[in-house]
Structures are given as C-alpha cells and as structure tokens.
C-alpha cells in the first residue's frame, strides 16, 4: 500500500473518531499485539534462537500501518478501506 493511501486512511479515521487519544492508544496496542503474535509463531531452532523466516502476515516494518487499516475497517463496519 502506498504511503499516500495509508495517510488518507489514517486522516479519515482520525476525522471520524470521537476520542483521538483513545484511537492512538488502540492502534498502538493492536500493532504491539500483532508483533507479539508474529514473534510467538516463529519456530525456535536447536540453539534457542528465533529463526529468521519471513512472516508475510505481519511485516516488521509496517505494523502501525496494518493496525491503522484494521481499525479503519472496524470503524467502517467491515467494509474495505482505501
């Protein structure tokens, strides 16, 4: 997803919410939970280190963007955003 699209989604979500501080908190918590769940799914090798397999469901570099999209979808009653 392009940066301008995620910015528009975040802007629209921000404009439609009643409590912006709560929205920011919810997005941060959702992103943290997504990262934690992705880490738990990674298999551990024989030495106890996490393997460096790529998990396409949660990309490390974009958990906030993914959380914003999820929150926007929840806010729009499950409709696709974009």
DSSP file (Angstrom, degrees, kcal/mol; ACC not computed):
  #  RESIDUE AA STRUCTURE BP1 BP2  ACC     N-H-->O    O-->H-N    N-H-->O    O-->H-N    TCO  KAPPA ALPHA  PHI   PSI    X-CA   Y-CA   Z-CA
    1    1 A X              0   0    0      0, 0.0     2,-0.1     0, 0.0     5,-0.0   0.000 360.0 360.0 360.0 136.6    0.0    0.0    0.0
    2    2 A X     >  -     0   0    0      1,-0.1     4,-1.9     4,-0.0     3,-0.4  -0.351 360.0-120.0 -71.9 149.3    1.3    3.4   -1.0
    3    3 A X  H  > S+     0   0    0      1,-0.2     4,-2.1     2,-0.2     5,-0.2   0.864 113.2  54.4 -59.3 -38.7    2.2    6.0    1.7
    4    4 A X  H  > S+     0   0    0      1,-0.2     4,-1.9     2,-0.2    -1,-0.2   0.846 107.2  51.7 -66.5 -32.4   -0.4    8.5    0.5
    5    5 A X  H  > S+     0   0    0     -3,-0.4     4,-2.3     2,-0.2    -2,-0.2   0.922 110.3  46.7 -68.8 -44.2   -3.1    5.8    0.7
    6    6 A X  H  X S+     0   0    0     -4,-1.9     4,-2.5     1,-0.2    -2,-0.2   0.867 111.3  53.3 -66.5 -35.0   -2.3    5.0    4.3
    7    7 A X  H  X S+     0   0    0     -4,-2.1     4,-2.5    -5,-0.2    -1,-0.2   0.914 109.7  47.8 -64.5 -42.2   -2.1    8.7    5.2
    8    8 A X  H  X S+     0   0    0     -4,-1.9     4,-2.8     2,-0.2    -2,-0.2   0.908 112.0  49.6 -64.9 -41.8   -5.6    9.2    3.7
    9    9 A X  H  X S+     0   0    0     -4,-2.3     4,-2.5     2,-0.2    -2,-0.2   0.933 113.1  46.5 -61.9 -46.0   -7.0    6.2    5.6
   10   10 A X  H  X S+     0   0    0     -4,-2.5     4,-2.5     2,-0.2    -2,-0.2   0.902 112.7  50.4 -63.6 -40.6   -5.4    7.5    8.9
   11   11 A X  H  X S+     0   0    0     -4,-2.5     4,-2.3     2,-0.2    -2,-0.2   0.941 112.0  46.6 -62.5 -48.0   -6.7   11.0    8.2
   12   12 A X  H  X S+     0   0    0     -4,-2.8     4,-1.6     1,-0.2    -2,-0.2   0.912 113.6  48.5 -60.8 -43.8  -10.3    9.7    7.5
   13   13 A X  H  X S+     0   0    0     -4,-2.5     4,-1.0     1,-0.2    -1,-0.2   0.910 110.9  51.1 -63.0 -42.6  -10.2    7.5   10.6
   14   14 A X  H  < S+     0   0    0     -4,-2.5     3,-0.4     1,-0.2    -1,-0.2   0.888 110.6  48.7 -61.4 -40.9   -8.9   10.4   12.7
   15   15 A X  H  < S+     0   0    0     -4,-2.3    -1,-0.2     1,-0.2    -2,-0.2   0.792 112.4  48.8 -69.9 -28.7  -11.7   12.7   11.5
   16   16 A X  H  < S+     0   0    0     -4,-1.6    -1,-0.2    -5,-0.2    -2,-0.2   0.574  92.9  93.1 -90.6 -10.0  -14.4   10.1   12.2
   17   17 A X     <  -     0   0    0     -4,-1.0     3,-0.2    -3,-0.4    -3,-0.0  -0.527  61.0-151.3 -89.0 152.8  -13.4    9.2   15.7
   18   18 A X  S    S+     0   0    0      1,-0.3     2,-0.5    -2,-0.2    -1,-0.1   0.816  90.8  36.0 -86.1 -34.9  -14.8   10.8   18.9
   19   19 A X     >  -     0   0    0      1,-0.1     4,-1.9     2,-0.0    -1,-0.3  -0.883  62.1-177.6-126.4  98.9  -11.7   10.3   21.0
   20   20 A X  H  > S+     0   0    0     -2,-0.5     4,-2.3     1,-0.2     5,-0.2   0.836  84.2  55.6 -67.3 -33.9   -8.4   10.7   19.1
   21   21 A X  H  > S+     0   0    0      1,-0.2     4,-2.1     2,-0.2    -1,-0.2   0.915 108.8  47.3 -66.1 -41.5   -6.3    9.8   22.2
   22   22 A X  H  > S+     0   0    0      2,-0.2     4,-2.7     1,-0.2    -2,-0.2   0.884 109.9  54.3 -65.8 -37.8   -8.1    6.5   22.6
   23   23 A X  H  X S+     0   0    0     -4,-1.9     4,-2.5     2,-0.2    -2,-0.2   0.925 108.3  48.3 -61.1 -45.9   -7.7    5.8   18.9
   24   24 A X  H  X S+     0   0    0     -4,-2.3     4,-2.4     1,-0.2    -1,-0.2   0.918 112.6  49.1 -61.2 -43.5   -4.0    6.3   19.1
   25   25 A X  H  X S+     0   0    0     -4,-2.1     4,-2.6     1,-0.2    -2,-0.2   0.920 111.4  49.2 -62.0 -44.5   -3.8    4.0   22.1
   26   26 A X  H  X S+     0   0    0     -4,-2.7     4,-2.4     2,-0.2    -2,-0.2   0.895 111.4  49.0 -64.0 -40.7   -5.9    1.3   20.4
   27   27 A X  H  X S+     0   0    0     -4,-2.5     4,-2.5     2,-0.2    -1,-0.2   0.919 112.3  48.2 -65.3 -43.3   -3.7    1.4   17.2
   28   28 A X  H  X S+     0   0    0     -4,-2.4     4,-2.3     2,-0.2    -2,-0.2   0.917 113.0  47.7 -63.5 -43.1   -0.5    1.1   19.3
   29   29 A X  H  X S+     0   0    0     -4,-2.6     4,-2.5     2,-0.2    -2,-0.2   0.901 112.2  49.7 -64.3 -40.9   -1.9   -1.8   21.3
   30   30 A X  H  X S+     0   0    0     -4,-2.4     4,-2.3     2,-0.2    -2,-0.2   0.917 111.3  48.7 -64.3 -43.7   -3.1   -3.6   18.2
   31   31 A X  H  X S+     0   0    0     -4,-2.5     4,-2.2     2,-0.2    -2,-0.2   0.911 112.0  49.3 -62.5 -42.6    0.3   -3.1   16.5
   32   32 A X  H  X S+     0   0    0     -4,-2.3     4,-2.7     1,-0.2    -2,-0.2   0.920 111.1  49.4 -62.6 -44.1    2.1   -4.4   19.6
   33   33 A X  H  X S+     0   0    0     -4,-2.5     4,-2.6     1,-0.2    -1,-0.2   0.890 109.7  51.8 -62.9 -39.4   -0.2   -7.4   19.8
   34   34 A X  H  X S+     0   0    0     -4,-2.3     4,-2.1     2,-0.2    -1,-0.2   0.912 111.9  46.2 -63.6 -42.1    0.4   -8.2   16.1
   35   35 A X  H  X S+     0   0    0     -4,-2.2     4,-2.3     2,-0.2    -2,-0.2   0.925 113.2  49.4 -65.8 -44.5    4.2   -8.1   16.6
   36   36 A X  H  X S+     0   0    0     -4,-2.7     4,-2.0     1,-0.2    -2,-0.2   0.909 111.6  48.6 -61.6 -43.0    4.0  -10.2   19.7
   37   37 A X  H  X S+     0   0    0     -4,-2.6     4,-1.5     1,-0.2    -1,-0.2   0.889 110.5  51.1 -65.5 -38.9    1.8  -12.8   17.9
   38   38 A X  H  X S+     0   0    0     -4,-2.1     4,-0.8     1,-0.2    -1,-0.2   0.900 110.2  49.8 -64.5 -40.1    4.2  -12.9   15.0
   39   39 A X  H >< S+     0   0    0     -4,-2.3     3,-0.6     1,-0.2    -2,-0.2   0.881 108.8  52.2 -65.2 -38.0    7.1  -13.5   17.3
   40   40 A X  H 3< S+     0   0    0     -4,-2.0    -1,-0.2     1,-0.2    -2,-0.2   0.805 106.1  54.9 -69.5 -28.2    5.3  -16.3   19.1
   41   41 A X  H 3< S+     0   0    0     -4,-1.5    -1,-0.2    -5,-0.1     2,-0.2   0.687  84.4 101.6 -78.4 -17.6    4.6  -18.1   15.8
   42   42 A X  S << S-     0   0    0     -4,-0.8     2,-0.1    -3,-0.6    10,-0.0  -0.478  77.3-121.8 -69.8 132.1    8.2  -18.1   14.8
   43   43 A X        -     0   0    0     -2,-0.2     8,-1.9     7,-0.1     2,-0.5  -0.407  19.2-128.4 -71.8 151.1    9.8  -21.5   15.3
   44   44 A X  B     -A   50   0A   0      6,-0.2     6,-0.2    -2,-0.1    -1,-0.1  -0.859  20.7-138.6-100.8 132.0   12.8  -21.8   17.6
   45   45 A X    >   -     0   0    0      4,-2.4     3,-1.8    -2,-0.5    -1,-0.0  -0.148  37.2 -84.2 -80.8-177.5   15.8  -23.6   16.3
   46   46 A X  T 3  S+     0   0    0      1,-0.3    -1,-0.1     2,-0.1    -2,-0.0   0.724 126.8  54.3 -62.5 -23.7   18.0  -26.1   18.2
   47   47 A X  T 3  S-     0   0    0      2,-0.2    -1,-0.3     1,-0.0     3,-0.1   0.422 117.2-108.2 -92.5   1.5   20.1  -23.3   19.8
   48   48 A X  S <  S+     0   0    0     -3,-1.8     2,-0.3     1,-0.3    -2,-0.1   0.487  78.7 126.9  87.3   2.0   17.1  -21.5   21.2
   49   49 A X        -     0   0    0      1,-0.1    -4,-2.4    -5,-0.0    -1,-0.3  -0.642  66.8-106.3 -91.6 151.3   17.3  -18.6   18.7
   50   50 A X  B     -A   44   0A   0     -2,-0.3    -6,-0.2    -6,-0.2     2,-0.1  -0.553  36.1-119.3 -72.6 137.5   14.4  -17.5   16.6
   51   51 A X        -     0   0    0     -8,-1.9     2,-0.1    -2,-0.3    -1,-0.1  -0.401  16.7-124.5 -72.0 156.4   14.7  -18.5   13.0
   52   52 A X        +     0   0    0     -2,-0.1     2,-0.1     2,-0.1    -1,-0.1  -0.168  55.5 147.8 -97.3  40.7   14.8  -15.6   10.5
   53   53 A X        -     0   0    0    -10,-0.2     2,-0.5    -2,-0.1   -11,-0.0  -0.487  50.9-115.5 -73.8 147.6   11.9  -16.9    8.5
   54   54 A X        -     0   0    0     -2,-0.1     2,-0.7     5,-0.0    -1,-0.1  -0.731  20.9-157.5 -89.3 126.6    9.8  -14.2    6.9
   55   55 A X    >   -     0   0    0     -2,-0.5     3,-0.7     3,-0.3     5,-0.1  -0.901   3.8-168.3-103.5 108.1    6.2  -14.0    8.1
   56   56 A X  T 3  S+     0   0    0     -2,-0.7     3,-0.3     1,-0.2    -1,-0.1   0.664  78.9  69.1 -74.0 -15.3    4.2  -12.3    5.3
   57   57 A X  T 3  S+     0   0    0      1,-0.3     2,-0.4   -19,-0.0    -1,-0.2   0.844 113.0  24.3 -73.6 -32.2    1.1  -11.8    7.6
   58   58 A X  S <  S-     0   0    0     -3,-0.7     2,-0.4   -23,-0.1    -1,-0.3  -0.894  76.4-157.4-134.3 104.8    2.8   -9.2    9.8
   59   59 A X    >   -     0   0    0     -2,-0.4     3,-1.6    -3,-0.3     7,-0.2  -0.688  15.8-138.2 -82.2 129.8    5.7   -7.3    8.2
   60   60 A X  G >  S+     0   0    0     -2,-0.4     3,-0.7     1,-0.3    -1,-0.1   0.835  99.1  54.6 -56.8 -35.9    8.0   -6.0   10.9
   61   61 A X  G 3  S+     0   0    0      1,-0.2    -1,-0.3     2,-0.1     3,-0.1   0.580 114.4  37.2 -80.7  -6.8    8.5   -2.6    9.2
   62   62 A X  G <>  +     0   0    0     -3,-1.6     4,-2.0     1,-0.1    -1,-0.2  -0.047  64.6 124.9-136.8  38.5    4.8   -1.8    8.9
   63   63 A X  H <> S+     0   0    0     -3,-0.7     4,-2.3     1,-0.2     5,-0.1   0.857  80.1  53.1 -68.4 -31.9    2.8   -2.9   12.0
   64   64 A X  H  > S+     0   0    0      2,-0.2     4,-2.5     1,-0.2    -1,-0.2   0.923 108.9  49.3 -67.4 -42.9    1.4    0.6   12.6
   65   65 A X  H  > S+     0   0    0      1,-0.2     4,-2.1     2,-0.2    -2,-0.2   0.920 112.1  48.5 -61.1 -43.2    0.1    0.8    9.0
   66   66 A X  H  X S+     0   0    0     -4,-2.0     4,-2.2     1,-0.2    -1,-0.2   0.898 111.0  50.5 -63.7 -40.0   -1.5   -2.6    9.3
   67   67 A X  H  X S+     0   0    0     -4,-2.3     4,-2.7     2,-0.2    -2,-0.2   0.886 108.6  52.2 -66.0 -38.8   -3.1   -1.6   12.7
   68   68 A X  H  X S+     0   0    0     -4,-2.5     4,-2.5     2,-0.2    -1,-0.2   0.919 110.1  48.6 -62.6 -43.1   -4.5    1.6   11.1
   69   69 A X  H  X S+     0   0    0     -4,-2.1     4,-2.3     2,-0.2    -2,-0.2   0.913 111.7  49.3 -63.8 -42.3   -6.0   -0.4    8.3
   70   70 A X  H  X S+     0   0    0     -4,-2.2     4,-2.4     2,-0.2    -2,-0.2   0.936 112.6  47.2 -62.6 -46.5   -7.6   -2.9   10.7
   71   71 A X  H  X S+     0   0    0     -4,-2.7     4,-2.4     1,-0.2    -2,-0.2   0.896 111.7  50.9 -62.9 -39.7   -9.0   -0.1   12.9
   72   72 A X  H  X S+     0   0    0     -4,-2.5     4,-1.7     2,-0.2    -1,-0.2   0.890 110.2  49.6 -65.1 -38.7  -10.4    1.7    9.8
   73   73 A X  H  <>S+     0   0    0     -4,-2.3     5,-2.8     2,-0.2     6,-0.4   0.907 111.3  49.0 -66.0 -41.7  -12.0   -1.5    8.7
   74   74 A X  H ><5S+     0   0    0     -4,-2.4     3,-1.3     1,-0.2    -2,-0.2   0.904 111.0  50.7 -61.6 -41.0  -13.6   -2.0   12.1
   75   75 A X  H 3<5S+     0   0    0     -4,-2.4    -1,-0.2     1,-0.3    -2,-0.2   0.823 108.4  52.0 -67.7 -31.8  -14.8    1.6   12.1
   76   76 A X  T ><5S-     0   0    0     -4,-1.7     3,-1.4     3,-0.2    -1,-0.3   0.053 121.4-104.5 -93.9  24.8  -16.4    1.1    8.6
   77   77 A X  T < 5S-     0   0    0     -3,-1.3    -3,-0.2     1,-0.3    -2,-0.1   0.868  78.7 -49.3  55.6  42.2  -18.3   -2.0    9.7
   78   78 A X  T 3 <S+     0   0    0     -5,-2.8    -1,-0.3     1,-0.3    -4,-0.2   0.483  99.2 143.0  81.6   2.7  -16.0   -4.4    7.9
   79   79 A X    <   -     0   0    0     -3,-1.4    -1,-0.3    -6,-0.4    -3,-0.2  -0.410  60.2 -99.3 -71.0 152.1  -16.1   -2.5    4.6
   80   80 A X        -     0   0    0     -3,-0.1     2,-0.3    -2,-0.1    -1,-0.1  -0.496  40.1-147.2 -70.1 142.3  -12.9   -2.4    2.6
   81   81 A X              0   0    0     -2,-0.2    -8,-0.1     1,-0.1   -72,-0.1  -0.715 360.0 360.0-108.0 160.3  -11.0    0.9    3.1
   82   82 A X              0   0    0     -2,-0.3    -1,-0.1   -77,-0.1   -73,-0.1   0.381 360.0 360.0 138.3 360.0   -8.8    2.7    0.6
